[in-house]
């Protein structure tokens, strides 16, 4: 028999959902009608899962809120089914309601919460499922969900802080590009026309600006097509493991940008590993989950190498140090935690230190970025203004 997920209307007009087993969809509908239900949707579990995986993810902010609400409901004494029912009723997004209803149906069918979340892997990250599984095995699921919500909030806060800090440079760029475009389109042609009528030679800077404008006017479709083509080609090329690894390794060597990328990944590694180990997840499983959430392939490979060495019996700190990809302070704190038997505490402390270091680097980077962008954009506008004013000054000199 196959498993089918259904939605149906009961005798009072209410909507019910769940999972049942039947040989085919027709038999599943017959079973529902025999129970006095009017089926509105009957899908094989595999078909529904594929559709969910193709659907959009639950946003980080919404996932954090759902996690905190679930932790509160469970801590107040409600059962898992009652808690999920409350979350389904309170969800504002149709997709979120669908996912939560599906999770509830999987639990009703006999799966654990971690197993039910694993069915919807497109909506719940691997480390999320791993931590929930650890909380269920340790018997402290509400507490682990609370820690997980705090972790998600911290990640979201850092992301929002970075986006807000980049807003000002982005606005400066937009304003500068608008000014430059206006000068090239409306002002420069008028200056050229005046000089053509007076048959005076243009200054070198003005002639260069006219050549650039004429080139961009004729070549912009080709430049745009080349840019789109390059972006598409790069996207397909980076799907190859070797090329993506070389690209990520080069990014780590870029001044200023490289340390930021490394800081983001090591901070995420320390935070994820801390919360997973604290939640009772076995170390090898925690390392595997950490490797999956890394955005840089070099750091992900370093975690996989660390996992292989730990599996061979090497200590975590020594295995991390052998890769030479992790900050020395992080390695020393992990070593101290292993020696003192307080690995969870040291991991949490190292996660806080890595996050603070990352925030300082971002603050310095953004502090330097703003004046640099202003100077660059101001210099471009100044060159264009000079190219326009120089011919006018020469005309005035000829008149006098």
Legacy VTK file of the C-alpha trace (Angstrom):
# vtk DataFile Version 3.0
C-alpha trace
ASCII
DATASET POLYDATA
POINTS 400 float
0.000 0.000 0.000
0.997 3.612 -0.615
0.596 6.572 1.723
-1.717 9.395 0.665
-2.057 12.817 2.224
-5.579 14.199 2.059
-7.674 17.276 2.749
-11.429 16.881 3.082
-14.590 18.526 4.368
-16.487 16.966 7.262
-20.238 17.025 7.875
-20.089 20.480 9.497
-18.112 22.013 6.635
-14.807 22.047 8.498
-11.520 21.124 6.856
-9.656 18.052 8.056
-6.342 16.667 6.830
-4.202 13.645 7.480
-2.477 10.613 6.014
-4.021 7.271 5.117
-2.854 4.102 3.347
-4.494 2.691 0.245
-3.623 0.856 -2.954
-4.371 3.895 -5.133
-5.867 7.384 -5.019
-9.354 6.136 -5.977
-9.411 3.727 -3.041
-8.198 6.510 -0.740
-11.121 8.709 -1.810
-13.513 5.815 -1.253
-12.190 5.376 2.283
-12.729 9.053 2.998
-16.302 8.982 1.679
-16.983 5.922 3.808
-15.940 7.987 6.836
-18.421 10.721 5.874
-15.771 13.045 4.488
-15.793 14.872 1.151
-12.212 14.738 -0.226
-10.905 17.937 -1.812
-7.293 16.840 -2.369
-5.649 13.416 -2.283
-1.944 13.215 -3.163
0.639 10.511 -2.842
3.133 11.417 -0.135
6.081 11.356 -2.547
4.302 13.664 -5.007
3.448 16.147 -2.287
7.004 16.094 -0.932
8.456 16.894 -4.347
6.035 19.796 -4.715
6.998 21.128 -1.291
10.705 20.871 -2.092
10.133 22.988 -5.201
8.185 25.581 -3.224
9.734 28.585 -1.563
11.331 28.359 1.853
9.807 29.679 5.037
11.502 33.013 5.720
14.117 33.057 8.527
12.094 35.564 10.552
8.938 33.468 10.271
10.825 30.270 11.087
12.281 31.882 14.204
8.829 33.026 15.327
7.313 29.578 14.731
10.143 27.955 16.688
9.690 30.265 19.660
5.913 29.790 19.633
6.269 26.010 19.497
8.741 26.081 22.398
6.306 28.180 24.470
3.332 25.945 23.692
5.202 22.744 24.546
6.608 24.265 27.760
3.058 25.200 28.817
2.026 21.534 28.808
0.284 21.175 25.436
0.859 18.046 23.402
2.739 18.198 20.108
-0.468 17.760 18.119
-2.244 20.518 20.059
0.715 22.858 19.654
0.904 22.304 15.901
-2.861 22.807 15.598
-2.484 26.174 17.303
0.374 27.118 14.977
-1.647 26.116 11.908
-4.572 28.245 13.042
-2.314 31.219 13.775
-0.199 31.046 10.571
-0.832 33.978 8.232
0.817 32.569 5.083
-0.958 29.788 3.121
2.331 28.025 2.384
3.279 28.026 6.070
-0.120 26.602 7.008
0.349 23.867 4.401
3.769 22.902 5.719
2.657 22.908 9.366
-0.449 20.873 8.515
1.761 18.390 6.699
4.120 18.144 9.685
1.144 17.543 11.951
-0.147 14.826 9.590
3.231 13.085 9.589
3.320 13.106 13.405
-0.234 11.747 13.514
0.927 8.963 11.189
3.602 7.989 13.720
6.711 10.001 12.886
8.718 12.004 15.398
8.890 15.779 15.067
12.392 15.553 13.577
11.236 12.909 11.111
8.225 15.013 10.117
10.416 18.082 9.616
12.805 15.993 7.531
9.979 15.272 5.088
9.859 19.020 4.399
13.608 19.466 3.959
13.035 22.444 1.671
11.533 24.447 4.537
13.664 23.333 7.475
17.514 23.364 7.295
19.520 20.264 8.140
20.922 21.738 11.343
17.375 22.652 12.422
16.201 19.051 12.034
19.349 17.747 13.730
18.847 19.979 16.759
15.174 19.007 17.072
16.197 15.348 16.957
18.771 15.984 19.688
16.161 17.744 21.825
13.740 14.828 21.436
16.418 12.289 22.350
17.554 14.283 25.389
13.995 14.955 26.596
14.533 18.726 26.623
12.821 19.678 23.365
11.199 22.953 24.578
14.530 24.231 25.920
16.355 23.273 22.725
13.709 24.982 20.608
14.152 28.133 22.688
17.932 28.049 22.103
17.313 27.458 18.424
14.989 30.458 18.205
17.635 32.644 19.895
20.207 31.412 17.377
17.935 32.172 14.414
17.185 35.627 15.825
20.897 36.394 16.177
21.574 35.361 12.573
18.661 37.433 11.310
19.719 40.468 13.365
23.238 40.340 11.931
21.860 40.072 8.403
19.501 43.006 8.916
22.258 45.110 10.458
24.464 44.470 7.430
21.682 45.255 4.962
20.828 48.515 6.726
24.487 49.524 6.762
24.731 48.873 3.004
21.613 50.945 2.316
23.424 54.290 2.452
26.203 53.328 -0.013
23.557 51.888 -2.314
21.591 55.154 -2.263
24.758 57.147 -2.953
25.492 54.921 -5.944
21.981 55.300 -7.345
22.046 59.097 -6.996
25.502 59.355 -8.569
24.557 57.122 -11.510
21.403 59.182 -12.046
23.397 62.431 -12.091
26.014 61.026 -14.469
23.328 59.707 -16.815
21.538 63.052 -16.837
24.744 64.939 -17.617
25.661 62.583 -20.456
22.197 62.585 -22.018
21.066 66.207 -21.646
24.019 68.507 -20.904
26.906 67.150 -22.972
24.996 67.184 -26.324
24.124 70.867 -25.838
27.753 71.770 -25.182
28.849 69.835 -28.271
26.238 71.581 -30.379
27.424 75.030 -29.277
31.026 74.235 -30.158
30.072 72.730 -33.495
28.328 75.989 -34.369
31.300 78.090 -33.279
33.765 75.702 -35.021
36.045 75.703 -32.007
38.102 72.679 -31.046
36.991 70.879 -27.899
39.306 70.249 -24.948
40.775 66.769 -24.664
38.705 65.858 -21.603
35.495 66.895 -23.383
36.407 64.926 -26.526
37.096 61.840 -24.417
33.727 62.208 -22.724
31.982 62.496 -26.095
33.745 59.381 -27.381
32.688 57.494 -24.262
29.085 58.676 -24.625
28.947 57.688 -28.307
30.447 54.290 -27.510
27.949 53.595 -24.735
25.047 54.779 -26.890
25.882 52.321 -29.659
27.261 49.452 -27.595
24.979 49.321 -24.563
22.759 46.486 -25.938
25.872 44.400 -26.619
27.364 45.230 -23.229
24.107 44.308 -21.508
23.894 41.042 -23.437
27.533 40.253 -22.634
26.926 40.916 -18.941
23.855 38.664 -18.884
25.703 35.980 -20.834
28.673 36.155 -18.487
26.377 35.871 -15.459
24.576 32.831 -16.918
27.872 31.197 -17.922
29.343 31.818 -14.463
26.266 30.325 -12.833
26.520 27.138 -14.850
30.310 26.976 -14.465
30.072 27.266 -10.675
27.886 24.175 -10.601
31.050 22.194 -11.259
32.623 21.180 -7.976
36.230 21.925 -8.970
35.507 25.395 -10.375
33.345 26.366 -7.392
36.099 25.257 -5.019
38.717 27.342 -6.869
36.403 30.364 -6.933
35.680 30.136 -3.207
39.389 29.700 -2.462
40.178 32.829 -4.496
37.508 34.802 -2.651
39.141 33.947 0.661
42.413 35.466 -0.613
40.860 38.784 -1.695
41.892 41.608 0.675
39.145 42.933 2.948
36.476 40.714 1.346
38.259 37.431 2.143
38.439 37.982 5.923
34.752 38.953 5.937
33.741 35.769 4.101
35.887 33.666 6.397
34.460 35.442 9.428
30.865 34.832 8.311
31.510 31.124 7.793
33.555 30.507 10.930
31.017 32.409 13.016
28.211 30.313 11.548
30.256 27.154 12.146
30.959 27.975 15.790
27.359 28.983 16.501
25.843 25.978 14.755
28.237 23.499 16.360
27.672 25.032 19.801
23.905 24.814 19.639
23.949 21.291 18.159
26.368 19.885 20.740
24.516 21.649 23.554
21.298 20.115 22.232
22.684 16.610 22.641
23.454 15.938 18.975
26.432 13.543 18.517
29.609 15.349 17.459
29.945 13.643 14.064
26.323 14.385 13.196
26.771 17.977 14.361
29.854 18.421 12.171
27.990 16.985 9.194
25.169 19.485 9.718
27.690 22.339 10.037
29.281 21.412 6.704
25.881 21.599 5.031
25.158 25.170 6.131
28.487 26.688 5.045
28.312 29.125 2.125
32.021 28.748 1.296
33.094 25.400 -0.136
36.643 25.644 1.252
35.355 25.959 4.819
32.819 23.173 4.185
35.629 20.879 2.970
37.673 21.771 6.059
34.755 20.706 8.270
34.446 17.444 6.330
38.174 16.822 6.813
37.736 17.562 10.514
34.860 15.085 10.681
36.964 12.381 8.997
39.820 12.887 11.458
37.465 12.876 14.468
36.000 9.610 13.181
39.556 8.211 13.231
39.893 9.134 16.904
41.653 12.504 16.670
40.480 15.255 19.006
38.248 17.957 17.575
40.727 20.785 18.249
43.632 18.929 16.639
41.519 17.996 13.619
40.433 21.612 13.179
44.007 22.869 13.528
45.277 20.494 10.846
43.042 22.116 8.224
44.528 25.605 8.871
41.186 27.142 7.895
39.864 28.050 11.358
40.971 30.953 13.592
43.607 29.939 16.120
41.554 31.376 18.990
38.634 29.118 18.062
40.932 26.075 17.979
42.462 26.941 21.377
39.039 27.396 22.999
37.848 24.053 21.626
41.025 22.393 22.935
40.457 23.946 26.358
36.886 22.687 26.380
37.934 19.156 25.493
40.592 19.079 28.225
38.339 20.539 30.927
35.244 18.542 29.902
33.332 21.757 29.190
33.224 21.562 25.407
29.652 22.886 25.196
30.540 25.940 27.289
33.708 26.663 25.299
31.841 26.288 22.019
29.238 28.808 23.156
31.958 31.225 24.248
33.858 30.821 21.000
30.625 31.375 19.054
30.070 34.671 20.894
33.664 35.762 20.264
33.473 34.879 16.563
30.210 36.808 16.238
31.699 39.858 17.968
34.780 39.683 15.738
32.587 39.473 12.651
30.509 42.478 13.748
33.686 44.536 14.299
35.029 43.597 10.861
31.730 44.504 9.237
31.640 47.820 11.086
35.180 48.703 9.956
34.463 47.594 6.375
31.276 49.629 6.132
32.884 52.649 7.809
35.619 52.649 5.165
33.255 51.792 2.311
31.013 54.852 2.691
33.680 57.588 2.264
35.441 55.605 -0.469
32.227 55.344 -2.480
31.503 59.046 -1.972
35.015 59.964 -3.162
34.813 57.696 -6.207
31.368 58.882 -7.247
32.299 62.500 -6.535
35.431 62.131 -8.666
33.410 60.768 -11.599
30.883 63.599 -11.356
33.737 66.132 -11.073
35.377 64.849 -14.278
32.106 65.147 -16.175
31.438 68.644 -14.838
34.957 69.733 -15.810
34.489 68.284 -19.284
31.384 70.446 -19.612
32.794 73.605 -18.029
36.136 73.715 -19.829
34.594 74.483 -23.253
32.394 77.154 -21.678
35.441 78.759 -20.051
37.294 78.753 -23.392
34.339 80.425 -25.109
34.312 83.150 -22.452
38.062 83.695 -22.952
37.584 84.042 -26.702
34.773 86.561 -26.210
36.891 88.715 -23.900
LINES 1 401
400 0 1 2 3 4 5 6 7 8 9 10 11 12 13 14 15 16 17 18 19 20 21 22 23 24 25 26 27 28 29 30 31 32 33 34 35 36 37 38 39 40 41 42 43 44 45 46 47 48 49 50 51 52 53 54 55 56 57 58 59 60 61 62 63 64 65 66 67 68 69 70 71 72 73 74 75 76 77 78 79 80 81 82 83 84 85 86 87 88 89 90 91 92 93 94 95 96 97 98 99 100 101 102 103 104 105 106 107 108 109 110 111 112 113 114 115 116 117 118 119 120 121 122 123 124 125 126 127 128 129 130 131 132 133 134 135 136 137 138 139 140 141 142 143 144 145 146 147 148 149 150 151 152 153 154 155 156 157 158 159 160 161 162 163 164 165 166 167 168 169 170 171 172 173 174 175 176 177 178 179 180 181 182 183 184 185 186 187 188 189 190 191 192 193 194 195 196 197 198 199 200 201 202 203 204 205 206 207 208 209 210 211 212 213 214 215 216 217 218 219 220 221 222 223 224 225 226 227 228 229 230 231 232 233 234 235 236 237 238 239 240 241 242 243 244 245 246 247 248 249 250 251 252 253 254 255 256 257 258 259 260 261 262 263 264 265 266 267 268 269 270 271 272 273 274 275 276 277 278 279 280 281 282 283 284 285 286 287 288 289 290 291 292 293 294 295 296 297 298 299 300 301 302 303 304 305 306 307 308 309 310 311 312 313 314 315 316 317 318 319 320 321 322 323 324 325 326 327 328 329 330 331 332 333 334 335 336 337 338 339 340 341 342 343 344 345 346 347 348 349 350 351 352 353 354 355 356 357 358 359 360 361 362 363 364 365 366 367 368 369 370 371 372 373 374 375 376 377 378 379 380 381 382 383 384 385 386 387 388 389 390 391 392 393 394 395 396 397 398 399
